[in-house]
Amino acid sequence: MKVHINVKKTIIATLDVLLAIYLGFAFTSFNEPANPDVVCQKCNIMIADENTNGFLKADDVKRILVSSKMMPVNKKTGEISTRSIEEKLKSMAFVKTAQCFKAENGDVTINITQRLPLLRVKSEKGDDYYIDERGGVMPNSNYVSDLIIATGNIDRRYAADYLMPMTETLMDNELWQNLFEQINVTEQRGIELVPRVGDHIVFIGQLPAEKNAEIRKQAIVKMLETKLSRLEKFYKYGISKAGWNRYDYINLEFDNQIICHYRRSSRQIKPETAEVENTVIAKPDSVNKEKKTNEEKTAPRKEEKKVEKEKKEVKKEKDKKPEKKK
């Protein structure tokens, strides 16, 4: 038994020594500097998520390196500054991290991770930009993706503090992610959601105004879960029977009730993926006022028509009477 234990210890110790030798060799080889006189023949640019949902392409990076005279190809490795290349690429709007390495044969490899867009903002003031997963602002580009578009009364702080966590919550739910295509922020910062299915607007009220970012995010998540779970039930048991185009406005602002407004063409908003129409949407609480105003506007017109009709009848009677002979 004792011999068996000693053999086991010997094997473990031998393996430890071999591992230490291997790690030392690998570390020395990895850090061995390339020959400064070797000319770089190839620059490998690796971008994470390049072919799925990213902004950057390898050709974009090459153009930046060429324009800034940092392209390593045809340069001696001693003249190539990997740190300068990394700093230049990190200054790009869409780059999150950048690492640059030189191999012994002179080849240069650049690994890039990019900032991924979460939401596109097209505010009523004319701003057009993206918000990434960290709440950072990304400039507009020719990038095309199936992102949710936010329109209306939005500034950059509101987009980062409120719309970003809201969009994250929507994207975390497969149903909500596929259901909504636009967020519209009213003048009073009320939130209107535009679904992909049906021709109606879903109003959920104002987002919780908490000062602490973490508490605010939790409150937003809770609010969406409460209101949109009610919407799911309404879609399943209510609107599916009534018809998807029966209502043009669904109000979820108040707890334990859903207020629907029947279709009226003047209250529609048509979302577009490229250009969004600047259409004023009547709020749910103005429905009665709108109806009353229309009645007030209609009443004088009815009186005018009645008077005109009476004048025409009087004229007809006069025309029928024969003229007196002189």
C-alpha positions in Angstrom: 0.0 0.0 0.0 2.8 2.3 0.9 4.6 1.5 -2.3 1.4 2.3 -4.3 1.1 5.7 -2.6 4.8 6.6 -3.4 4.4 5.6 -7.0 1.3 7.8 -7.3 3.2 10.8 -5.7 6.1 10.2 -8.1 3.8 10.3 -11.1 2.1 13.5 -9.9 5.4 15.2 -9.3 6.7 14.1 -12.7 3.6 15.5 -14.4 3.9 18.8 -12.5 7.5 19.1 -13.7 6.6 18.4 -17.3 3.8 20.9 -17.2 6.1 23.5 -15.7 8.6 22.9 -18.5 5.9 23.1 -21.2 4.4 26.4 -19.8 7.9 27.9 -19.5 8.7 26.9 -23.1 5.3 28.2 -24.4 5.7 31.5 -22.5 9.2 32.0 -23.8 8.2 31.2 -27.4 5.1 33.5 -27.2 7.1 36.4 -25.9 10.1 36.0 -28.2 10.2 39.2 -30.3 10.0 38.9 -34.0 13.0 39.8 -36.1 12.8 43.6 -36.6 14.1 43.2 -40.2 11.3 40.8 -41.2 8.8 42.4 -43.6 5.1 42.0 -42.8 3.5 40.2 -45.7 0.0 39.7 -44.3 -2.4 41.4 -41.9 -5.1 39.2 -40.4 -8.2 41.1 -39.2 -10.6 39.1 -37.1 -13.9 40.8 -36.1 -16.4 39.2 -33.7 -20.0 39.0 -35.0 -18.9 40.5 -38.4 -21.3 38.4 -40.4 -24.3 38.4 -38.0 -25.2 41.7 -36.3 -22.2 44.0 -36.4 -21.4 47.4 -38.0 -17.7 46.7 -38.8 -16.2 44.8 -41.7 -12.6 43.9 -42.3 -12.5 46.3 -45.3 -13.5 49.2 -43.0 -10.6 48.5 -40.7 -8.2 48.3 -43.6 -9.3 51.6 -44.9 -8.8 53.2 -41.5 -5.3 51.8 -41.3 -4.4 52.9 -44.8 -5.7 56.4 -44.3 -3.8 56.8 -41.1 -0.7 55.2 -42.6 -0.7 52.4 -40.1 -1.2 49.5 -42.4 1.5 47.0 -41.4 1.8 45.2 -44.7 5.1 45.8 -46.5 6.6 47.3 -43.4 9.4 45.9 -41.3 8.2 44.5 -38.0 10.5 46.9 -36.2 8.6 49.8 -37.7 5.2 48.5 -36.7 3.7 49.8 -33.4 1.0 47.4 -32.2 0.1 49.8 -29.4 -0.5 52.6 -31.9 -2.7 50.4 -34.0 -4.8 49.3 -31.0 -5.3 52.9 -29.8 -6.3 54.0 -33.3 -8.9 51.3 -33.7 -10.2 51.8 -30.2 -11.0 55.4 -31.1 -13.4 54.2 -33.8 -17.1 54.6 -32.8 -18.0 51.0 -33.3 -15.0 49.3 -31.7 -15.2 48.0 -28.2 -11.8 46.3 -27.8 -8.8 45.9 -30.2 -5.7 43.7 -29.8 -2.8 43.6 -32.2 0.0 40.9 -32.3 3.2 40.4 -34.4 4.2 36.8 -35.3 7.8 35.7 -35.8 7.3 35.4 -39.6 6.2 39.1 -39.7 2.5 38.6 -40.0 0.2 40.9 -38.0 -3.0 39.7 -36.4 -5.7 42.2 -35.2 -8.6 40.9 -33.0 -11.6 43.2 -32.7 -14.8 43.1 -30.7 -17.4 45.6 -31.6 -20.2 47.6 -30.0 -23.5 46.1 -30.9 -26.5 48.3 -31.5 -29.6 47.8 -29.3 -31.9 50.6 -30.4 -32.2 53.2 -33.1 -33.3 56.7 -32.1 -35.0 59.1 -34.5 -36.1 62.0 -32.3 -38.5 64.8 -33.3 -35.6 67.2 -33.1 -33.9 65.5 -36.0 -31.4 63.4 -34.1 -30.6 60.0 -35.7 -28.3 57.6 -33.8 -28.0 54.2 -32.2 -27.8 53.1 -28.5 -25.5 50.2 -27.7 -25.9 47.6 -24.9 -24.0 49.8 -22.5 -26.2 52.9 -23.2 -23.5 54.5 -25.3 -24.4 56.6 -28.3 -23.3 55.4 -31.7 -23.5 57.6 -34.8 -25.9 56.8 -37.7 -24.5 54.6 -40.5 -25.6 52.6 -43.5 -26.1 49.7 -41.1 -29.4 47.8 -41.7 -30.9 45.6 -39.1 -34.2 44.6 -37.6 -33.8 47.0 -34.6 -36.6 48.6 -32.7 -36.9 52.3 -33.7 -37.6 55.0 -31.0 -39.3 58.2 -32.1 -40.8 61.3 -30.5 -39.8 63.4 -27.5 -36.3 61.9 -26.9 -33.0 63.4 -25.8 -29.8 61.3 -25.4 -30.0 61.1 -21.6 -33.6 59.8 -21.7 -32.6 57.3 -24.5 -29.7 55.9 -22.4 -31.4 56.0 -18.9 -34.9 54.8 -19.9 -35.3 53.5 -23.4 -32.1 51.4 -23.3 -33.2 49.3 -20.2 -36.7 49.1 -21.7 -35.5 47.8 -25.0 -33.2 45.3 -23.2 -36.3 44.0 -21.4 -38.2 43.7 -24.7 -35.3 41.9 -26.4 -35.0 39.4 -23.5 -38.6 38.2 -24.2 -38.9 36.3 -27.5 -42.6 37.2 -27.9 -42.2 40.9 -27.2 -39.0 41.1 -29.4 -41.0 39.8 -32.4 -44.1 41.7 -31.5 -43.0 45.4 -31.4 -41.1 47.4 -34.0 -41.4 51.0 -32.8 -41.4 52.9 -29.5 -43.0 56.4 -29.7 -42.4 58.9 -26.8 -45.2 61.5 -26.5 -44.7 65.1 -25.3 -45.5 64.1 -21.7 -43.0 61.2 -22.0 -45.8 58.6 -22.3 -44.8 55.4 -24.1 -46.6 54.2 -27.2 -45.7 50.8 -28.6 -46.3 49.9 -32.3 -46.8 46.2 -32.9 -45.9 44.5 -36.2 -49.3 42.7 -36.2 -52.5 44.8 -36.5 -52.9 48.5 -37.1 -53.1 49.9 -33.6 -51.1 51.6 -30.9 -50.4 50.3 -27.4 -50.1 53.0 -24.7 -48.5 51.9 -21.4 -48.0 55.3 -19.7 -44.8 56.9 -18.3 -41.8 54.8 -17.3 -40.8 54.9 -13.6 -38.7 57.9 -12.8 -36.2 56.5 -10.3 -32.9 58.3 -9.7 -30.9 55.1 -9.0 -30.0 53.3 -12.3 -30.4 49.8 -10.9 -33.7 50.6 -9.1 -35.0 52.3 -12.2 -34.1 49.3 -14.4 -35.9 46.9 -12.0 -39.0 49.2 -11.9 -39.1 49.3 -15.7 -38.8 45.5 -16.0 -41.6 45.1 -13.5 -43.8 47.6 -15.2 -43.4 46.0 -18.6 -43.9 42.5 -17.3 -47.2 43.6 -15.6 -48.7 45.6 -18.5 -47.5 43.4 -21.4 -48.7 40.2 -19.7 -52.2 41.8 -19.6 -51.8 42.7 -23.3 -50.9 39.1 -24.1 -54.1 37.9 -22.4 -56.1 40.6 -24.2 -54.6 39.5 -27.6 -55.4 35.9 -26.8 -59.0 36.2 -25.4 -60.2 39.6 -26.6 -58.8 41.0 -29.8 -58.5 37.6 -31.5 -62.3 37.4 -31.4 -63.0 41.1 -32.1 -60.6 41.4 -34.9 -57.1 42.8 -35.1 -58.2 46.0 -37.0 -61.2 46.8 -34.8 -59.3 49.2 -32.5 -56.7 51.8 -33.2 -55.6 52.6 -29.6 -55.2 50.3 -26.7 -54.5 52.0 -23.3 -52.8 49.9 -20.6 -51.8 52.9 -18.4 -54.2 52.1 -15.6 -54.0 49.0 -13.4 -56.5 46.2 -13.9 -58.2 47.7 -16.9 -57.7 48.0 -20.7 -59.3 50.9 -22.5 -59.8 50.4 -26.3 -60.7 53.1 -28.8 -62.6 52.1 -32.0 -60.8 52.7 -35.3 -60.7 56.2 -36.6 -58.4 56.9 -39.5 -57.3 60.3 -38.2 -55.8 58.6 -35.1 -53.5 56.2 -36.9 -49.7 56.2 -37.0 -47.9 54.3 -39.7 -44.4 53.1 -38.6 -41.7 52.9 -41.2 -38.3 51.2 -40.8 -36.5 54.0 -42.7 -38.5 57.2 -42.4 -41.2 57.6 -39.7 -44.1 59.9 -40.3 -44.4 62.8 -37.8 -48.1 62.2 -37.0 -49.7 63.6 -33.9 -51.6 60.9 -32.0 -54.6 61.9 -29.8 -54.2 60.7 -26.3 -56.7 58.3 -24.7 -57.8 60.9 -22.2 -58.7 63.3 -25.0 -61.3 61.1 -26.7 -64.3 62.7 -25.0 -62.9 66.2 -25.6 -62.3 65.3 -29.2 -65.9 64.1 -29.6 -67.3 67.2 -27.9 -65.2 69.5 -30.0 -66.4 67.8 -33.2 -70.0 68.2 -32.1 -69.4 71.9 -31.4 -67.8 72.3 -34.8 -70.6 70.4 -36.5 -73.5 72.3 -34.9 -72.9 75.7 -36.6 -72.5 74.0 -39.9 -75.9 72.4 -39.6 -77.5 75.8 -38.8 -75.8 77.4 -41.8 -77.0 74.6 -44.1 -80.5 75.1 -42.8 -80.5 78.8 -43.5 -79.1 78.3 -47.0 -81.8 75.8 -47.7 -84.5 78.2 -46.6 -83.0 81.0 -48.8 -83.1 78.7 -51.9 -86.7 77.8 -51.3 -87.7 81.5 -51.0 -85.8 82.2 -54.2 -87.6 79.4 -56.0 -91.0 80.8 -54.9 -90.1 84.2 -56.3 -89.0 82.8 -59.6 -92.3 81.0 -60.0 -94.4 84.2 -59.6 -95.1 85.9 -63.0 -93.9 89.4 -63.6 -96.4 92.3 -63.5 -97.3 93.9 -66.8 -96.7 97.6 -67.1 
